[in-house]
Amino acid sequence: MRIMKSTVGVCFLFFLLLEAIRCEGCWKEERDALLGLHSRFVNPYYTSDGPDCCQWGGVKCNSSTGRVAQLYISLPEYRTLNYSDFVVFKDLKCILIS
């Protein structure tokens, strides 16, 4: 019985730590990458309102992982996309360009 209580306690602490890491909604490295990309485009393609980038306009996240899954980008004709700018987005499936 003592081992079972210990195991439950460890699992609880693990999930509590996981939630604390994701307390702002989206992953910090993805939020930082979005803010860095913002300066490369003429028109903002998302609104950076608040710390949770999953709540920003133009950004959709995977509901189970909290990672960016879809982006809306306004890209001028003379600009190109560089794959290395998007490597940080592990769940990115779609980039919609206007």
N, C-alpha and C positions, 0 to 999 in steps of 0.2 A: 504494500500500500504506500509506503514511503517513497519508493522509486516512481510510482505512478504520479504522485503529487509533484515530485521534482520534475518529471517529464512535462507535465501540464504547465508548470511554472515556466520552464524554459521555452516552450512553444508560445506561451502568452507573451513573454518578453521579446521573442523574435518578431512576432506580428506587431507588437507595439513599436519596436524599433523600425520596422519596415514602414509603418504608417508615419512615424516621425520624419523619416527621410523624405517621404512624398507629401508632406503636410501642405505644401503650396500648390499641389495639383499636378503640375507637370515636372519633368526632370530638369534640374538646374542646367545641365550642359545643353539641353535642347533649347531652353529659354534663352540662354546666352548666345547660342548660334542664331536664333531668330532675330535677336537684337542686333547682332553683327551683320546679318544679311540685310536688315532694314536699310542701312546706309548705302547699299550697293544698287538699289532700285530707285527710280525717280519718284514713283507713286508708292505710298505705303500699301502693302498687300495684306496687312492685318493691323488690327488696333491693339497696341500694347497697353491695355488698361488693366492694371492689377498684376499681382505676382503669378497668377495661374495662367500660363499661356494656352491651356486647353479651353479657357473661357474667352480668348481673344477672337475677334471677328476674323475670318479667313484661315483659321486653324482648327482642325478637327483631330481629336485624339482617340486612341484605342481605349475603350472604356475599362478594360481589364488591366492594362499595363500603365496607363497614364502617359504613354509616349505619343508623339505627333505621328499621325497616320495620313493626313491629307493637308495640303497647303494650296491656297489661292494666291497667285502671283501676277502682278501687273508688270509686264516686261516690255520695255521699249524695243523697237526693231533692231537697234544697233547693239543691244546687250545679248550676251549668251549665258547659259547656265553652265556652271562648272560642277562636275560630279563631286569633287572634294568638299564643296560647300555643304553637301547634304549627307555625308558619311555618318555624322553624329546621330542622324535620325534613324534608329534601328527598325522602327515599325512603319516608316514612310512607304506608302503604297501608291500614292497619286499626287501629282503636282498639276494643278489646273492653271493654265496661263491665259491671260487676257491681253 
